[in-house]
Amino acid sequence: MDDKELINNVINGNTHAFRFLVEQNKNLVWHMVLRMVRQQEDAEDLCQDVFMRVFRDIRKFRGDSKLSTWIASITYHICVDYIRRKGREKTDLTDDPASFIPDERDAASPSRSMNMAELKQLVNRVIDRLPLHYRTVITLFHLEEMSYKEIEEITGMPEGTIKSYLNRGRQAVREQMLKIVPDIQPVLFDAD
């Protein structure tokens, strides 16, 4: 079912079509919300808010972009509004990087004793501590594999700003990972 057909079915009251829309986009919404607000309890409520807004405003979708991009834009703006209301945006990069490493790890060479899943989890924890705009563009570009144009449509940021935030975010992740795991391969992300 393409986006246009799906939207028409939702507008016409087909609850199965809306469930399909939610199923198709729930991972995107969850990744974005959790990465932006960093609190699981709040994230669950915000995901529901996103899909309620999608249902309410589905008639406003003009089809200028993909449906997933439109949903991601709603997600982004709901999260930004939430963060502004709560005044909860803090960056924790000043924390001791060693606090990320589990206690039982060999401090002399942590990367040798960490498996890929643990390293991935560590990178995600570092990303979670980045400023909101860095986290957001890294999540959309690397995890959701969106193009610069799609990210621009979602966030309203110019492409140059997106590229800048992406590069600065990557650099911050590299620096923190090298502090945490000094013998890790220095390049964590490929350049685009």
N, C-alpha and C positions, 0 to 999 in steps of 0.2 A: 504494500500500500504506500503510495507516494504521499508527500506532505500535503498537497492540495486535497487529495481524497480523504486523508486522515482528518484534516481540519473541517472539511464539510461534514463528515460523519459526526465529529464532536459537536459542531454547531447544531446539527439536527437531533442532538440528544442521545446519540449512541454511546452508552456507558462503556461498552466493550472497547470502542475506539479510544475513549479517554484513558482507560486502563492501559491500552497498548501504547499510547503516547507517553504515559507516566513510566511504563516499563522501559521504553526506548530511551528515555532521558534521565532516569533516576540516578544512574552512576555519575553522569556529568554534573547534575545538580548537587548530589551528595559530596563529590570531590571539591567542587567550588565552595560550597557552604562551609564544610568542615575546615578546609584550608584557610578560609577567610575569617571565620569566627572562632575557631580552635576550641570550641566547647561542644561536646557531643549532645548534651541535653538541649542546648540552644539550637544546634544544627538540625536536630530532628524537627523542632517546631518551625524553623525557617524553611526547611524543605517542604513542609506542608503548606506554608504561606506561599511559596513559589508556585506550587501546582494549583492552589486556589486562585492565585492571580492569573495564571495561564488559562484556567478554565473560564474565569470571569472576562478576560480580555481577548480571548481567542479570535473574536470577530475583528479585532484591531490589527491582526497580523496581515500585512500587505503582501507578503511573499517576496520582498526585496532581497531577503537573505534566506538561508536555510532555517527551518523551524528550530533546530537545535541551537542555532546562533541567537535567535530571538529569545528562546527560553534561557539561555546562558546570560543574555543581557538583563532579563528580569531578575535572575538569580543575583547577578552582580549588584544591581541597584538596590535590591532588598537587603543584601548583606551590608553594603556601604551605609544605607540608612540606619540599619540596626547598630552598626559599630559607632556611628555618630551619636545616636541616642544614648548608647551605653557609655560612650567615652572610654572604650576599653582597648584602644590600640596602643600596645606597648611592644617594644622590640627588646628581646632578651639576649642579643649577641654578646653582651658584656659578661654573661655568665661564664663560669669556668668551663671551657670546652671538655675537660676531662670528666665532667659530671654526666656527659652523654654516654660514656662507656660503662657497660655493666661491670660491677665490682669484681666478678670472677675472672675477668680477662687479664691476660698477661700484659702488663703495662709496657714491657720492653718492646713488644712487637704485636700490637693489637690486631693489625690487619691480617696477620698470618693465622690467628685463631678465630677470626670472624668469617662466617660464611656470607654468601651473596645476599641472603635474606636479611641478615643482621646489618650489613653495610647499607642496603637499601633503606632499612628502617632508620638507620643513623642519618642518612642523607635527608630523609623525610622530616626527621626531627629538626635538623638544621634549617631546612626550608621553612618549617613552621615558625621559626624564630625570626625570619626576615620581616622587614617592613611589608605592610599589606600590598602595596603596588608591585613589589618584587615577587612575593608569593603568588599573587594573582596571575601575572604574566607567565611565570614559570609553570604554574599549574595548567593554564590554558594551552601553552605552547608545547610543553613536554609530556604532560600526562594526558591531555585531551587531544593533542596533535592538531591544534587549530592553526590556521594561517595568520599572518600579521593582519590581513584585512578583516578576518573574522574577529580577532581580538580587538581591533579598532572599532568594529561595529558593536561589540559587547560592552566595552569600557568607555568608549568615546575618546580615548587617548589617540593622538596622532601616531602614525606608524614609527616615526623617528623616536618618539618617547618610549614606545613599546620596545623597540630594539635596544635602546639605552638601558631601560629597566631590566630587560632580559640579560644583557651583558653584565650589568652591575650585580644583579642577583646571582648569576653564575659565579662571578668572581668572589662574592661574599661566601657562597657555598664552598668554593675551592679553598678559600683561606681558612674557614672554620674546620673543614675536613682535614686539612693539613695540620692544624693545631691538635685535633683530636687523634688522628691516626697519621703520624708523620711519615710513615713509609708507604702510604697509599699512593697509587698512581696519581700524579698531579692533575691530569685532565679528567674531570668527571663528566663533562658534557662536551660533545662535539660542537665545534663552531658551525654556524649555519652558512 
